[in-house]
Amino acid sequence: MYEATKRRHVSDQVAAVFPEEVTNQLFDVINLMNKSKQLVTAPVAFAFSDDHTDTELYAMLIQGNLAPAQEFPLTYEGDKDFLGHGYILIAKDNPKAIYIDFSKANDLSEL
């Protein structure tokens, strides 16, 4: 599950909203948690806090009822307009790639 050798893919819609620097760090979090055997289910979700500093933003990895959600900082100094919309991203573990897309729970009508 979530092997580091799999390709990384971000949907076009997510790439249009979230900076690559942020999505790359999400893949890094998945890889780190997989190595430490903290991932217990697939897919996993990422939710973002509206709070941030000039150099950090905060996200949470959610694994449903199977494990406690884990909050973590992401280093990012760029524009943070993508925060404050309540976006939830889903990381799917496909056979050949790990794929990040918007959750169906998102209202994407403004995109």
N, C-alpha and C positions, 0 to 999 in steps of 0.2 A: 504494500500500500504506500503510495506517494514516494516511490523510489526516486532518488536524486538523478538517476540516469534518464528519466523520462524527459521529453521535451516540455518546455514551458510555453503556454499559449494564453493570451489575454484576448477576450472578445473585442471587436472593433468598437462597440459602444463603451466598454470600460476604458479602452485606450483613449477614447475621445474625451473622457472626463477625468480620469486619474493619471497623474504623471507616471512615466515609466519608472522613475526612481522609487516611487511608492510601491508599485506592483512588484518590482524586483525584490524589494524587502519582504513583501508578503510571501513570495516563493522561498526566500531565505528562512523565514520563520517556520514554514511548513517543513523544510529540510531539517532544520535544527530540532524541531519537535519530533520528527520522525526518527532521527538518529537517537534521541533520548527515550524513544518508545512511549511518548506522551500522546500520540494520535491513536485513537481507539475506534474511529469510525470515518467513513467517507460518505458523502461530502462533508466539508466543514464550512462554516460561515465566518465572515469578517464584518464586524460593525465598527464604526468610527465615532470617537468622541468629538463633540464640538469644541472642547477645550484644546488649546495648543499653545506652544510658545513660539518664539521666532525660529527656533531650530528643531523642535520636536512636535509630533502629533501622536495621538494615542489610539490604538485599535484594540479590539478584543477578538480572540479566536473562540468560536462557539462550536461545541460538538454535541449539540442536542442534550439529552438527559444523561448521556453516558460518561461525561467528565465535566468538572467545573470549567466555566469559561475562564480564559486567561487573558489578562490585559498586558499589553507591551507597548513600549515607545517605538516610534519610527523616526529616524533622523531625516529631517526634510526642511529646507530653508526657503523653498519657493512659494508660489501663490497657493493659497489654501482655500480657494473658492469652492472646491468639491466637498468641503466639510459643511455641516449644517443642513444637509438635505435628507439625512436619515438613510443614506445608501447602505445597503447590505450586499456584500459580494459573496459568491459561492465558489469554493475551490473544489472542482470535481476531479476525481482520480480515474481518468480514462485509461484504457489499456496501454496506449503509447504516449500519452501526454497528460500533464496536469493543466487543467483548463479553468481560468478565472472568468466569471461572468456575473452579471447582475442577478440578484435573487428575483424570483417572480413576485415577491412581496413589495418590490420597489414601484413607486409611481414614476415612470419614465416619460410622462407626457411632456415635461419641460425640456427634454433633450432634443 
